[in-house]
Amino acid sequence: MKNYITFILLGSISVLNAQVIIGDALGTAATKTSVLLEFANTNNKGIIVPYVRTLPAASANEGAILLDASTLTKARMRYSNGTSWIDLSGQDANVTTDLASQPPLTVGETGAKTIIGATSSSADGALILESTTKAMVLPTVTDVNNIPSPSPGMMVYVKKASAKRLAVFNGSKWSFWRP
């Protein structure tokens, strides 16, 4: 039931081309005009990207970020540059136990997607952000050690003095990317 309500909410938002702020009562479209999707600054949560058990063609998914679980004992976070999948992890993770409770993708789910920022998109993904002027703001944490139970595929922005960076969790270890 919770998933159904979320689907209706996100579906309604995608039709309206609205800005979405999740878990935060502060900020409005009027004050955050370059934000399409934003997460609350709770210092203990992240966004979990989709996992795949078969890596799709990179050319069809430019800009996509996912957890490549095609080999459960060698899972890695990956980003598509439009021609190939770029490794963001730098190390393998065994996600066999973590993904044991995840249901396999069924035929009816292959075309399901939610679009924010446009009424349609040719991109293939579960959540698609379409905008030429707005961006997604990742959940911000002061330290990944403050996240009690990180999940495989988790992504956050670490914001602390002299250590601002993107952090991705492949199921075993955090990897960090600096601008």
N, C-alpha and C positions, 0 to 999 in steps of 0.2 A: 504494500500500500504506500509506503514511504517513497519508493522508487517511482511509483505512478504519479504521486503528487509532485515530485521533483521534475519529472518529465513534462507534466502539464505546465508547471511554472516556467521552466526553461523554454518550452515550446512557445508559450505566450510571449515571453520576452523577445525571442528571436523574431517573431512576426512584427513586433513593435519597434525593432531596431534600437532597443533601449540599452542604457548602461547598466551593468550588474555589479553590485557591491555585496559580497557574501560575508556575513558574520560581523558587519560593522555598521553602526548607526550613524557614523560621521561621513560627511562628504556627499555631494550631489553632483549631478551632471553639470550643473552651473559652475561649480568650483573645480571640478576635475574633468575638464573638457577633452583631455587627451587620453582618458582611461576608458577602455571598453569593458574589461573585467578586472575586478580587484578583490583581494581577500583581506580579511581583518588582520591586524598586527597583533596576534595573540602570543607570539613567542614560543609556541609549543605545537604548532600544526603546520602541515605542508599540503601541497596539491599532489595527488597521485596520478601519474600519467597512465594511459592504457598499456596493458601488456599484450604481446602477441606471441603465439606459438609457431607462427609461420611469418617470416619477415616479408612484408609486401615490397613491391618495386619502389625504389627510392624516387624514381622519376615522377611518379604519380603523387608523391607526398612531400613536396618541397616545404620545409619549415616544420615538419612533424617531429615530435619528440615522443619516444616510447621506450618501454622496457622490453628488450628482445629476450624472450624466454623460449626461443626455439630449441635450445638445449638447456634444460632446467638446471643443470649443474654448472653452466657457463653463462648465466644471465648478465646482460649489460645494458645500460642506458644508451640510447642512440638518437642521433639527430640526422634528418635528411637534408642534404644541401641541393637536392634536385637531381643529382646524378649517382650518389652513393650514400650509404649510411655511415655516419661518422660516430666513432665510439666516444662517449662522454665519461665512461667509467674508468677505463684504464686498468680494470681488474675484473676477474670473473666472480660471480656469486652463485651459490647453490640456493635456488628458490623452490626446490621440490616441496618442502613442507609448507612454505608460505602459500603456494598456489594450489595445494591439494584441495582446499575447500572452494576454489574458484570454479564456477561452472564452465563447461566448454561452450564455445560460441555455437549458437544454433543458426540454421539457415535463415530464419525469420529476422535475425538481428543484423545481418550483413549490411543492409542498406540504411539502418537506423542512424540518425545523426541529429544533433541540435546545433543550430547556427545562431550566433549572436553577432549583430552588426549588419546583417543583410537578410533578405527574404529567401535567397537561395545561394548555393555554392556548388562548384564542380569538384571541390576538394572532398576527399574520402577520409572521414574520421568520426569519432563519437561526439566530440565537441569541437566546433569550428568557429574561430573568431575571424570575421571578415571586416577589415577596415584599412583604409590607406592613410588615416590620420590618427588612429587611436591604438593603444597597446594594452596588453595584459600586465597587471602588477602582481607579481608572485607574493605568496605569504612571506612575511619577513620575520626572521628570528635573530636573536642576539648570539645564539650558539646552538649548533645541532645537538649538543649534549642535553639541551633542555627538552628535546622531543622524547617523550617517555617510551614510545614503541614505534620507531619509524617503519614504514611499510615499503616493500620493494616497489620501485618506481616513484618514490617520493622526491619532490623537488621544492626547494626553498631558496630565498635570498638571505644570506647572512649579512647583517648590518651591525658591525661593531668597529670601533676605532681601528684604523689601519688594517682591517681584515674584511672589507666588503667584497662579496663574491657569490656566485651561483653555486649551490650545492645540490648534488644528485645522489640518491641512495639506490644502489643496485640490488639490495637485499642482504648484503653482507657488510659493505663499507661505503662511506661517504667519499665522493670525489668532488674537488673544488675547482671552480673556474673563475679566474680574475679577469676583469675588463682590461 
